[in-house]
Amino acid sequence: MALCNLRNWQIIACMSAAFLPSRNILRYIRFHINRSVSMYPDTQMAKYAEYTAESLKRTKTREFVPCRDEIIYIMVMYNDYI
């Protein structure tokens, strides 16, 4: 697993808590989540993908972008969890 792939999933995890993508993009993201989890089980990348999937189920449209504290919480929480 490349570090850049992990960083990409961290960014997607942060964005999934803040923005609800369009239906077409959401379909692509879900496909990519399922593929990443099945190809790389028991990795940090799979855990971020699973978090993203759960986050997308809960995310509603937001009026404001996430604050710095929200982004740091996601990064720290998952690094401690994994």
PDB file of N, CA, C and O in Angstrom, chain B, residues numbered from 101:
ATOM      1  N   MET B 101       0.852  -1.176   0.000  1.00  0.00           N
ATOM      2  CA  MET B 101       0.000   0.000   0.000  1.00  0.00           C
ATOM      3  C   MET B 101       0.892   1.232   0.000  1.00  0.00           C
ATOM      4  O   MET B 101       1.756   1.390   0.862  1.00  0.00           O
ATOM      5  N   ALA B 102       0.679   2.071  -0.944  1.00  0.00           N
ATOM      6  CA  ALA B 102       1.471   3.283  -1.059  1.00  0.00           C
ATOM      7  C   ALA B 102       0.941   4.348  -0.111  1.00  0.00           C
ATOM      8  O   ALA B 102      -0.259   4.433   0.150  1.00  0.00           O
ATOM      9  N   LEU B 103       1.856   5.151   0.393  1.00  0.00           N
ATOM     10  CA  LEU B 103       1.478   6.227   1.305  1.00  0.00           C
ATOM     11  C   LEU B 103       0.532   7.217   0.632  1.00  0.00           C
ATOM     12  O   LEU B 103      -0.361   7.766   1.278  1.00  0.00           O
ATOM     13  N   CYS B 104       0.731   7.444  -0.664  1.00  0.00           N
ATOM     14  CA  CYS B 104      -0.154   8.394  -1.359  1.00  0.00           C
ATOM     15  C   CYS B 104      -1.590   7.865  -1.407  1.00  0.00           C
ATOM     16  O   CYS B 104      -2.529   8.659  -1.339  1.00  0.00           O
ATOM     17  N   ASN B 105      -1.788   6.547  -1.524  1.00  0.00           N
ATOM     18  CA  ASN B 105      -3.146   5.989  -1.499  1.00  0.00           C
ATOM     19  C   ASN B 105      -3.795   6.202  -0.139  1.00  0.00           C
ATOM     20  O   ASN B 105      -4.981   6.522  -0.050  1.00  0.00           O
ATOM     21  N   LEU B 106      -3.015   6.023   0.910  1.00  0.00           N
ATOM     22  CA  LEU B 106      -3.534   6.257   2.254  1.00  0.00           C
ATOM     23  C   LEU B 106      -3.921   7.723   2.417  1.00  0.00           C
ATOM     24  O   LEU B 106      -4.986   8.023   2.958  1.00  0.00           O
ATOM     25  N   ARG B 107      -3.082   8.627   1.964  1.00  0.00           N
ATOM     26  CA  ARG B 107      -3.386  10.065   2.060  1.00  0.00           C
ATOM     27  C   ARG B 107      -4.646  10.406   1.263  1.00  0.00           C
ATOM     28  O   ARG B 107      -5.454  11.226   1.699  1.00  0.00           O
ATOM     29  N   ASN B 108      -4.812   9.782   0.105  1.00  0.00           N
ATOM     30  CA  ASN B 108      -6.020  10.016  -0.690  1.00  0.00           C
ATOM     31  C   ASN B 108      -7.265   9.605   0.088  1.00  0.00           C
ATOM     32  O   ASN B 108      -8.267  10.320   0.081  1.00  0.00           O
ATOM     33  N   TRP B 109      -7.205   8.449   0.763  1.00  0.00           N
ATOM     34  CA  TRP B 109      -8.355   7.999   1.541  1.00  0.00           C
ATOM     35  C   TRP B 109      -8.601   8.909   2.739  1.00  0.00           C
ATOM     36  O   TRP B 109      -9.751   9.107   3.133  1.00  0.00           O
ATOM     37  N   GLN B 110      -7.557   9.458   3.318  1.00  0.00           N
ATOM     38  CA  GLN B 110      -7.740  10.401   4.411  1.00  0.00           C
ATOM     39  C   GLN B 110      -8.468  11.651   3.929  1.00  0.00           C
ATOM     40  O   GLN B 110      -9.347  12.169   4.619  1.00  0.00           O
ATOM     41  N   ILE B 111      -8.108  12.126   2.764  1.00  0.00           N
ATOM     42  CA  ILE B 111      -8.773  13.304   2.196  1.00  0.00           C
ATOM     43  C   ILE B 111     -10.231  12.991   1.884  1.00  0.00           C
ATOM     44  O   ILE B 111     -11.120  13.789   2.181  1.00  0.00           O
ATOM     45  N   ILE B 112     -10.475  11.826   1.285  1.00  0.00           N
ATOM     46  CA  ILE B 112     -11.848  11.432   0.961  1.00  0.00           C
ATOM     47  C   ILE B 112     -12.673  11.285   2.237  1.00  0.00           C
ATOM     48  O   ILE B 112     -13.843  11.667   2.264  1.00  0.00           O
ATOM     49  N   ALA B 113     -12.071  10.735   3.295  1.00  0.00           N
ATOM     50  CA  ALA B 113     -12.784  10.584   4.570  1.00  0.00           C
ATOM     51  C   ALA B 113     -13.184  11.948   5.122  1.00  0.00           C
ATOM     52  O   ALA B 113     -14.303  12.114   5.607  1.00  0.00           O
ATOM     53  N   CYS B 114     -12.297  12.909   5.055  1.00  0.00           N
ATOM     54  CA  CYS B 114     -12.619  14.264   5.525  1.00  0.00           C
ATOM     55  C   CYS B 114     -13.717  14.893   4.663  1.00  0.00           C
ATOM     56  O   CYS B 114     -14.643  15.517   5.181  1.00  0.00           O
ATOM     57  N   MET B 115     -13.606  14.725   3.381  1.00  0.00           N
ATOM     58  CA  MET B 115     -14.597  15.316   2.483  1.00  0.00           C
ATOM     59  C   MET B 115     -15.957  14.654   2.632  1.00  0.00           C
ATOM     60  O   MET B 115     -16.985  15.316   2.485  1.00  0.00           O
ATOM     61  N   SER B 116     -15.981  13.356   2.923  1.00  0.00           N
ATOM     62  CA  SER B 116     -17.259  12.653   3.031  1.00  0.00           C
ATOM     63  C   SER B 116     -18.067  13.137   4.221  1.00  0.00           C
ATOM     64  O   SER B 116     -19.295  13.045   4.217  1.00  0.00           O
ATOM     65  N   ALA B 117     -17.397  13.648   5.230  1.00  0.00           N
ATOM     66  CA  ALA B 117     -18.103  14.185   6.398  1.00  0.00           C
ATOM     67  C   ALA B 117     -18.606  15.597   6.148  1.00  0.00           C
ATOM     68  O   ALA B 117     -19.420  16.116   6.912  1.00  0.00           O
ATOM     69  N   ALA B 118     -18.125  16.219   5.081  1.00  0.00           N
ATOM     70  CA  ALA B 118     -18.456  17.614   4.848  1.00  0.00           C
ATOM     71  C   ALA B 118     -19.348  17.850   3.631  1.00  0.00           C
ATOM     72  O   ALA B 118     -20.168  18.769   3.631  1.00  0.00           O
ATOM     73  N   PHE B 119     -19.194  17.035   2.605  1.00  0.00           N
ATOM     74  CA  PHE B 119     -19.884  17.299   1.347  1.00  0.00           C
ATOM     75  C   PHE B 119     -20.601  16.047   0.870  1.00  0.00           C
ATOM     76  O   PHE B 119     -20.055  14.946   0.941  1.00  0.00           O
ATOM     77  N   LEU B 120     -21.808  16.214   0.389  1.00  0.00           N
ATOM     78  CA  LEU B 120     -22.541  15.116  -0.209  1.00  0.00           C
ATOM     79  C   LEU B 120     -22.368  15.222  -1.719  1.00  0.00           C
ATOM     80  O   LEU B 120     -22.840  16.187  -2.322  1.00  0.00           O
ATOM     81  N   PRO B 121     -21.703  14.253  -2.344  1.00  0.00           N
ATOM     82  CA  PRO B 121     -21.462  14.347  -3.784  1.00  0.00           C
ATOM     83  C   PRO B 121     -22.735  14.074  -4.586  1.00  0.00           C
ATOM     84  O   PRO B 121     -23.735  13.595  -4.051  1.00  0.00           O
ATOM     85  N   SER B 122     -22.673  14.387  -5.870  1.00  0.00           N
ATOM     86  CA  SER B 122     -23.802  14.102  -6.744  1.00  0.00           C
ATOM     87  C   SER B 122     -23.998  12.590  -6.857  1.00  0.00           C
ATOM     88  O   SER B 122     -23.118  11.814  -6.485  1.00  0.00           O
ATOM     89  N   ARG B 123     -25.136  12.189  -7.363  1.00  0.00           N
ATOM     90  CA  ARG B 123     -25.478  10.766  -7.455  1.00  0.00           C
ATOM     91  C   ARG B 123     -24.464   9.972  -8.280  1.00  0.00           C
ATOM     92  O   ARG B 123     -24.076   8.873  -7.885  1.00  0.00           O
ATOM     93  N   ASN B 124     -24.033  10.514  -9.417  1.00  0.00           N
ATOM     94  CA  ASN B 124     -23.067   9.803 -10.264  1.00  0.00           C
ATOM     95  C   ASN B 124     -21.725   9.628  -9.554  1.00  0.00           C
ATOM     96  O   ASN B 124     -21.119   8.558  -9.611  1.00  0.00           O
ATOM     97  N   ILE B 125     -21.274  10.675  -8.895  1.00  0.00           N
ATOM     98  CA  ILE B 125     -19.999  10.592  -8.179  1.00  0.00           C
ATOM     99  C   ILE B 125     -20.135   9.677  -6.975  1.00  0.00           C
ATOM    100  O   ILE B 125     -19.204   8.935  -6.660  1.00  0.00           O
ATOM    101  N   LEU B 126     -21.264   9.713  -6.303  1.00  0.00           N
ATOM    102  CA  LEU B 126     -21.504   8.841  -5.156  1.00  0.00           C
ATOM    103  C   LEU B 126     -21.451   7.371  -5.576  1.00  0.00           C
ATOM    104  O   LEU B 126     -20.899   6.541  -4.855  1.00  0.00           O
ATOM    105  N   ARG B 127     -22.013   7.052  -6.719  1.00  0.00           N
ATOM    106  CA  ARG B 127     -21.962   5.680  -7.236  1.00  0.00           C
ATOM    107  C   ARG B 127     -20.511   5.257  -7.482  1.00  0.00           C
ATOM    108  O   ARG B 127     -20.121   4.141  -7.141  1.00  0.00           O
ATOM    109  N   TYR B 128     -19.722   6.142  -8.068  1.00  0.00           N
ATOM    110  CA  TYR B 128     -18.312   5.845  -8.318  1.00  0.00           C
ATOM    111  C   TYR B 128     -17.547   5.664  -7.009  1.00  0.00           C
ATOM    112  O   TYR B 128     -16.736   4.745  -6.890  1.00  0.00           O
ATOM    113  N   ILE B 129     -17.793   6.520  -6.036  1.00  0.00           N
ATOM    114  CA  ILE B 129     -17.097   6.422  -4.746  1.00  0.00           C
ATOM    115  C   ILE B 129     -17.441   5.108  -4.052  1.00  0.00           C
ATOM    116  O   ILE B 129     -16.560   4.438  -3.515  1.00  0.00           O
ATOM    117  N   ARG B 130     -18.728   4.739  -4.062  1.00  0.00           N
ATOM    118  CA  ARG B 130     -19.119   3.466  -3.435  1.00  0.00           C
ATOM    119  C   ARG B 130     -18.455   2.275  -4.109  1.00  0.00           C
ATOM    120  O   ARG B 130     -18.015   1.343  -3.435  1.00  0.00           O
ATOM    121  N   PHE B 131     -18.379   2.300  -5.434  1.00  0.00           N
ATOM    122  CA  PHE B 131     -17.677   1.240  -6.155  1.00  0.00           C
ATOM    123  C   PHE B 131     -16.217   1.188  -5.718  1.00  0.00           C
ATOM    124  O   PHE B 131     -15.684   0.109  -5.456  1.00  0.00           O
ATOM    125  N   HIS B 132     -15.578   2.332  -5.641  1.00  0.00           N
ATOM    126  CA  HIS B 132     -14.169   2.404  -5.266  1.00  0.00           C
ATOM    127  C   HIS B 132     -13.966   1.952  -3.815  1.00  0.00           C
ATOM    128  O   HIS B 132     -12.972   1.296  -3.503  1.00  0.00           O
ATOM    129  N   ILE B 133     -14.904   2.300  -2.934  1.00  0.00           N
ATOM    130  CA  ILE B 133     -14.827   1.857  -1.535  1.00  0.00           C
ATOM    131  C   ILE B 133     -14.872   0.343  -1.469  1.00  0.00           C
ATOM    132  O   ILE B 133     -14.028  -0.277  -0.822  1.00  0.00           O
ATOM    133  N   ASN B 134     -15.852  -0.260  -2.134  1.00  0.00           N
ATOM    134  CA  ASN B 134     -15.989  -1.717  -2.106  1.00  0.00           C
ATOM    135  C   ASN B 134     -14.758  -2.411  -2.685  1.00  0.00           C
ATOM    136  O   ASN B 134     -14.304  -3.427  -2.160  1.00  0.00           O
ATOM    137  N   ARG B 135     -14.234  -1.860  -3.753  1.00  0.00           N
ATOM    138  CA  ARG B 135     -13.052  -2.453  -4.372  1.00  0.00           C
ATOM    139  C   ARG B 135     -11.833  -2.354  -3.457  1.00  0.00           C
ATOM    140  O   ARG B 135     -11.072  -3.313  -3.329  1.00  0.00           O
ATOM    141  N   SER B 136     -11.652  -1.220  -2.835  1.00  0.00           N
ATOM    142  CA  SER B 136     -10.493  -1.030  -1.955  1.00  0.00           C
ATOM    143  C   SER B 136     -10.573  -1.919  -0.720  1.00  0.00           C
ATOM    144  O   SER B 136      -9.567  -2.479  -0.284  1.00  0.00           O
ATOM    145  N   VAL B 137     -11.769  -2.045  -0.159  1.00  0.00           N
ATOM    146  CA  VAL B 137     -11.927  -2.891   1.028  1.00  0.00           C
ATOM    147  C   VAL B 137     -11.683  -4.354   0.679  1.00  0.00           C
ATOM    148  O   VAL B 137     -11.066  -5.081   1.458  1.00  0.00           O
ATOM    149  N   SER B 138     -12.158  -4.788  -0.480  1.00  0.00           N
ATOM    150  CA  SER B 138     -11.968  -6.194  -0.853  1.00  0.00           C
ATOM    151  C   SER B 138     -10.527  -6.489  -1.280  1.00  0.00           C
ATOM    152  O   SER B 138     -10.038  -7.599  -1.065  1.00  0.00           O
ATOM    153  N   MET B 139      -9.848  -5.521  -1.875  1.00  0.00           N
ATOM    154  CA  MET B 139      -8.474  -5.751  -2.335  1.00  0.00           C
ATOM    155  C   MET B 139      -7.454  -5.616  -1.210  1.00  0.00           C
ATOM    156  O   MET B 139      -6.424  -6.289  -1.217  1.00  0.00           O
ATOM    157  N   TYR B 140      -7.740  -4.747  -0.244  1.00  0.00           N
ATOM    158  CA  TYR B 140      -6.776  -4.464   0.821  1.00  0.00           C
ATOM    159  C   TYR B 140      -7.418  -4.584   2.207  1.00  0.00           C
ATOM    160  O   TYR B 140      -7.421  -3.615   2.965  1.00  0.00           O
ATOM    161  N   PRO B 141      -7.961  -5.759   2.548  1.00  0.00           N
ATOM    162  CA  PRO B 141      -8.582  -5.885   3.871  1.00  0.00           C
ATOM    163  C   PRO B 141      -7.532  -5.767   4.973  1.00  0.00           C
ATOM    164  O   PRO B 141      -6.353  -6.047   4.758  1.00  0.00           O
ATOM    165  N   ASP B 142      -7.975  -5.355   6.137  1.00  0.00           N
ATOM    166  CA  ASP B 142      -7.106  -5.242   7.315  1.00  0.00           C
ATOM    167  C   ASP B 142      -5.959  -4.261   7.129  1.00  0.00           C
ATOM    168  O   ASP B 142      -4.878  -4.452   7.686  1.00  0.00           O
ATOM    169  N   THR B 143      -6.190  -3.211   6.348  1.00  0.00           N
ATOM    170  CA  THR B 143      -5.189  -2.152   6.193  1.00  0.00           C
ATOM    171  C   THR B 143      -5.805  -0.837   6.632  1.00  0.00           C
ATOM    172  O   THR B 143      -7.023  -0.729   6.776  1.00  0.00           O
ATOM    173  N   GLN B 144      -4.966   0.157   6.842  1.00  0.00           N
ATOM    174  CA  GLN B 144      -5.462   1.484   7.189  1.00  0.00           C
ATOM    175  C   GLN B 144      -6.339   2.031   6.070  1.00  0.00           C
ATOM    176  O   GLN B 144      -7.349   2.688   6.322  1.00  0.00           O
ATOM    177  N   MET B 145      -5.941   1.753   4.834  1.00  0.00           N
ATOM    178  CA  MET B 145      -6.695   2.236   3.691  1.00  0.00           C
ATOM    179  C   MET B 145      -8.118   1.673   3.708  1.00  0.00           C
ATOM    180  O   MET B 145      -9.067   2.405   3.427  1.00  0.00           O
ATOM    181  N   ALA B 146      -8.280   0.410   4.028  1.00  0.00           N
ATOM    182  CA  ALA B 146      -9.608  -0.207   4.099  1.00  0.00           C
ATOM    183  C   ALA B 146     -10.425   0.406   5.233  1.00  0.00           C
ATOM    184  O   ALA B 146     -11.634   0.597   5.097  1.00  0.00           O
ATOM    185  N   LYS B 147      -9.778   0.710   6.336  1.00  0.00           N
ATOM    186  CA  LYS B 147     -10.497   1.302   7.466  1.00  0.00           C
ATOM    187  C   LYS B 147     -10.982   2.713   7.126  1.00  0.00           C
ATOM    188  O   LYS B 147     -12.096   3.087   7.494  1.00  0.00           O
ATOM    189  N   TYR B 148     -10.161   3.497   6.429  1.00  0.00           N
ATOM    190  CA  TYR B 148     -10.612   4.821   5.996  1.00  0.00           C
ATOM    191  C   TYR B 148     -11.742   4.685   4.978  1.00  0.00           C
ATOM    192  O   TYR B 148     -12.680   5.482   4.990  1.00  0.00           O
ATOM    193  N   ALA B 149     -11.666   3.692   4.104  1.00  0.00           N
ATOM    194  CA  ALA B 149     -12.734   3.473   3.123  1.00  0.00           C
ATOM    195  C   ALA B 149     -14.034   3.110   3.831  1.00  0.00           C
ATOM    196  O   ALA B 149     -15.096   3.609   3.458  1.00  0.00           O
ATOM    197  N   GLU B 150     -13.968   2.252   4.843  1.00  0.00           N
ATOM    198  CA  GLU B 150     -15.162   1.890   5.606  1.00  0.00           C
ATOM    199  C   GLU B 150     -15.732   3.096   6.349  1.00  0.00           C
ATOM    200  O   GLU B 150     -16.947   3.284   6.401  1.00  0.00           O
ATOM    201  N   TYR B 151     -14.856   3.903   6.916  1.00  0.00           N
ATOM    202  CA  TYR B 151     -15.305   5.130   7.585  1.00  0.00           C
ATOM    203  C   TYR B 151     -16.011   6.038   6.581  1.00  0.00           C
ATOM    204  O   TYR B 151     -17.052   6.620   6.886  1.00  0.00           O
ATOM    205  N   THR B 152     -15.445   6.154   5.393  1.00  0.00           N
ATOM    206  CA  THR B 152     -16.035   6.988   4.353  1.00  0.00           C
ATOM    207  C   THR B 152     -17.424   6.485   3.989  1.00  0.00           C
ATOM    208  O   THR B 152     -18.349   7.282   3.831  1.00  0.00           O
ATOM    209  N   ALA B 153     -17.578   5.181   3.854  1.00  0.00           N
ATOM    210  CA  ALA B 153     -18.887   4.608   3.516  1.00  0.00           C
ATOM    211  C   ALA B 153     -19.915   4.944   4.593  1.00  0.00           C
ATOM    212  O   ALA B 153     -21.039   5.333   4.277  1.00  0.00           O
ATOM    213  N   GLU B 154     -19.542   4.797   5.841  1.00  0.00           N
ATOM    214  CA  GLU B 154     -20.460   5.119   6.936  1.00  0.00           C
ATOM    215  C   GLU B 154     -20.749   6.616   6.987  1.00  0.00           C
ATOM    216  O   GLU B 154     -21.880   7.028   7.248  1.00  0.00           O
ATOM    217  N   SER B 155     -19.750   7.405   6.743  1.00  0.00           N
ATOM    218  CA  SER B 155     -19.911   8.856   6.780  1.00  0.00           C
ATOM    219  C   SER B 155     -20.854   9.331   5.674  1.00  0.00           C
ATOM    220  O   SER B 155     -21.665  10.231   5.890  1.00  0.00           O
ATOM    221  N   LEU B 156     -20.745   8.733   4.503  1.00  0.00           N
ATOM    222  CA  LEU B 156     -21.607   9.130   3.389  1.00  0.00           C
ATOM    223  C   LEU B 156     -23.072   8.808   3.677  1.00  0.00           C
ATOM    224  O   LEU B 156     -23.965   9.486   3.169  1.00  0.00           O
ATOM    225  N   LYS B 157     -23.324   7.782   4.483  1.00  0.00           N
ATOM    226  CA  LYS B 157     -24.701   7.455   4.845  1.00  0.00           C
ATOM    227  C   LYS B 157     -25.297   8.524   5.756  1.00  0.00           C
ATOM    228  O   LYS B 157     -26.500   8.783   5.720  1.00  0.00           O
ATOM    229  N   ARG B 158     -24.444   9.140   6.573  1.00  0.00           N
ATOM    230  CA  ARG B 158     -24.915  10.121   7.554  1.00  0.00           C
ATOM    231  C   ARG B 158     -24.862  11.564   7.055  1.00  0.00           C
ATOM    232  O   ARG B 158     -25.533  12.430   7.616  1.00  0.00           O
ATOM    233  N   THR B 159     -24.090  11.833   6.028  1.00  0.00           N
ATOM    234  CA  THR B 159     -23.843  13.210   5.597  1.00  0.00           C
ATOM    235  C   THR B 159     -25.069  13.817   4.930  1.00  0.00           C
ATOM    236  O   THR B 159     -25.685  13.219   4.048  1.00  0.00           O
ATOM    237  N   LYS B 160     -25.392  14.980   5.362  1.00  0.00           N
ATOM    238  CA  LYS B 160     -26.442  15.794   4.749  1.00  0.00           C
ATOM    239  C   LYS B 160     -25.766  17.025   4.164  1.00  0.00           C
ATOM    240  O   LYS B 160     -24.572  17.242   4.370  1.00  0.00           O
ATOM    241  N   THR B 161     -26.517  17.816   3.447  1.00  0.00           N
ATOM    242  CA  THR B 161     -25.959  19.036   2.875  1.00  0.00           C
ATOM    243  C   THR B 161     -25.590  19.996   3.999  1.00  0.00           C
ATOM    244  O   THR B 161     -26.362  20.205   4.934  1.00  0.00           O
ATOM    245  N   ARG B 162     -24.396  20.577   3.891  1.00  0.00           N
ATOM    246  CA  ARG B 162     -23.909  21.518   4.904  1.00  0.00           C
ATOM    247  C   ARG B 162     -23.896  22.921   4.340  1.00  0.00           C
ATOM    248  O   ARG B 162     -23.730  23.127   3.137  1.00  0.00           O
ATOM    249  N   GLU B 163     -24.074  23.881   5.228  1.00  0.00           N
ATOM    250  CA  GLU B 163     -23.993  25.277   4.823  1.00  0.00           C
ATOM    251  C   GLU B 163     -22.560  25.776   4.841  1.00  0.00           C
ATOM    252  O   GLU B 163     -22.194  26.650   4.055  1.00  0.00           O
ATOM    253  N   PHE B 164     -21.741  25.225   5.738  1.00  0.00           N
ATOM    254  CA  PHE B 164     -20.385  25.719   5.909  1.00  0.00           C
ATOM    255  C   PHE B 164     -19.383  24.581   5.720  1.00  0.00           C
ATOM    256  O   PHE B 164     -19.698  23.412   5.946  1.00  0.00           O
ATOM    257  N   VAL B 165     -18.197  24.938   5.311  1.00  0.00           N
ATOM    258  CA  VAL B 165     -17.137  23.934   5.179  1.00  0.00           C
ATOM    259  C   VAL B 165     -16.731  23.466   6.573  1.00  0.00           C
ATOM    260  O   VAL B 165     -16.964  24.182   7.547  1.00  0.00           O
ATOM    261  N   PRO B 166     -16.129  22.282   6.693  1.00  0.00           N
ATOM    262  CA  PRO B 166     -15.724  21.806   8.017  1.00  0.00           C
ATOM    263  C   PRO B 166     -14.621  22.683   8.591  1.00  0.00           C
ATOM    264  O   PRO B 166     -13.778  23.204   7.860  1.00  0.00           O
ATOM    265  N   CYS B 167     -14.641  22.832   9.881  1.00  0.00           N
ATOM    266  CA  CYS B 167     -13.598  23.624  10.519  1.00  0.00           C
ATOM    267  C   CYS B 167     -12.332  22.773  10.676  1.00  0.00           C
ATOM    268  O   CYS B 167     -12.360  21.553  10.519  1.00  0.00           O
ATOM    269  N   ARG B 168     -11.274  23.423  10.976  1.00  0.00           N
ATOM    270  CA  ARG B 168      -9.983  22.756  11.148  1.00  0.00           C
ATOM    271  C   ARG B 168     -10.055  21.681  12.228  1.00  0.00           C
ATOM    272  O   ARG B 168      -9.462  20.613  12.078  1.00  0.00           O
ATOM    273  N   ASP B 169     -10.772  21.951  13.308  1.00  0.00           N
ATOM    274  CA  ASP B 169     -10.886  20.992  14.404  1.00  0.00           C
ATOM    275  C   ASP B 169     -11.586  19.704  13.957  1.00  0.00           C
ATOM    276  O   ASP B 169     -11.200  18.612  14.373  1.00  0.00           O
ATOM    277  N   GLU B 170     -12.615  19.833  13.111  1.00  0.00           N
ATOM    278  CA  GLU B 170     -13.289  18.633  12.611  1.00  0.00           C
ATOM    279  C   GLU B 170     -12.339  17.772  11.781  1.00  0.00           C
ATOM    280  O   GLU B 170     -12.324  16.549  11.917  1.00  0.00           O
ATOM    281  N   ILE B 171     -11.566  18.400  10.940  1.00  0.00           N
ATOM    282  CA  ILE B 171     -10.617  17.664  10.089  1.00  0.00           C
ATOM    283  C   ILE B 171      -9.550  17.004  10.944  1.00  0.00           C
ATOM    284  O   ILE B 171      -9.217  15.840  10.719  1.00  0.00           O
ATOM    285  N   ILE B 172      -9.014  17.711  11.907  1.00  0.00           N
ATOM    286  CA  ILE B 172      -7.986  17.142  12.784  1.00  0.00           C
ATOM    287  C   ILE B 172      -8.561  15.979  13.575  1.00  0.00           C
ATOM    288  O   ILE B 172      -7.886  14.966  13.763  1.00  0.00           O
ATOM    289  N   TYR B 173      -9.799  16.109  14.042  1.00  0.00           N
ATOM    290  CA  TYR B 173     -10.426  15.029  14.802  1.00  0.00           C
ATOM    291  C   TYR B 173     -10.509  13.750  13.973  1.00  0.00           C
ATOM    292  O   TYR B 173     -10.194  12.669  14.470  1.00  0.00           O
ATOM    293  N   ILE B 174     -10.927  13.863  12.725  1.00  0.00           N
ATOM    294  CA  ILE B 174     -11.020  12.683  11.858  1.00  0.00           C
ATOM    295  C   ILE B 174      -9.655  12.041  11.688  1.00  0.00           C
ATOM    296  O   ILE B 174      -9.527  10.819  11.767  1.00  0.00           O
ATOM    297  N   MET B 175      -8.632  12.857  11.454  1.00  0.00           N
ATOM    298  CA  MET B 175      -7.290  12.325  11.232  1.00  0.00           C
ATOM    299  C   MET B 175      -6.741  11.665  12.511  1.00  0.00           C
ATOM    300  O   MET B 175      -6.193  10.564  12.454  1.00  0.00           O
ATOM    301  N   VAL B 176      -6.888  12.323  13.637  1.00  0.00           N
ATOM    302  CA  VAL B 176      -6.348  11.797  14.904  1.00  0.00           C
ATOM    303  C   VAL B 176      -7.152  10.589  15.357  1.00  0.00           C
ATOM    304  O   VAL B 176      -6.583   9.580  15.774  1.00  0.00           O
ATOM    305  N   MET B 177      -8.478  10.687  15.277  1.00  0.00           N
ATOM    306  CA  MET B 177      -9.324   9.595  15.723  1.00  0.00           C
ATOM    307  C   MET B 177      -8.979   8.311  14.978  1.00  0.00           C
ATOM    308  O   MET B 177      -8.830   7.256  15.594  1.00  0.00           O
ATOM    309  N   TYR B 178      -8.854   8.393  13.680  1.00  0.00           N
ATOM    310  CA  TYR B 178      -8.609   7.181  12.917  1.00  0.00           C
ATOM    311  C   TYR B 178      -7.183   6.688  13.063  1.00  0.00           C
ATOM    312  O   TYR B 178      -6.952   5.480  13.009  1.00  0.00           O
ATOM    313  N   ASN B 179      -6.234   7.562  13.243  1.00  0.00           N
ATOM    314  CA  ASN B 179      -4.867   7.099  13.490  1.00  0.00           C
ATOM    315  C   ASN B 179      -4.775   6.392  14.820  1.00  0.00           C
ATOM    316  O   ASN B 179      -4.026   5.423  14.942  1.00  0.00           O
ATOM    317  N   ASP B 180      -5.515   6.844  15.831  1.00  0.00           N
ATOM    318  CA  ASP B 180      -5.535   6.178  17.129  1.00  0.00           C
ATOM    319  C   ASP B 180      -6.321   4.883  17.055  1.00  0.00           C
ATOM    320  O   ASP B 180      -5.962   3.904  17.710  1.00  0.00           O
ATOM    321  N   TYR B 181      -7.388   4.864  16.268  1.00  0.00           N
ATOM    322  CA  TYR B 181      -8.249   3.680  16.157  1.00  0.00           C
ATOM    323  C   TYR B 181      -7.546   2.539  15.441  1.00  0.00           C
ATOM    324  O   TYR B 181      -7.727   1.370  15.783  1.00  0.00           O
ATOM    325  N   ILE B 182      -6.753   2.885  14.458  1.00  0.00           N
ATOM    326  CA  ILE B 182      -6.083   1.867  13.641  1.00  0.00           C
ATOM    327  C   ILE B 182      -4.852   1.457  14.329  1.00  0.00           C
ATOM    328  O   ILE B 182      -4.119   0.605  13.828  1.00  0.00           O
TER     329      ILE B 182
END
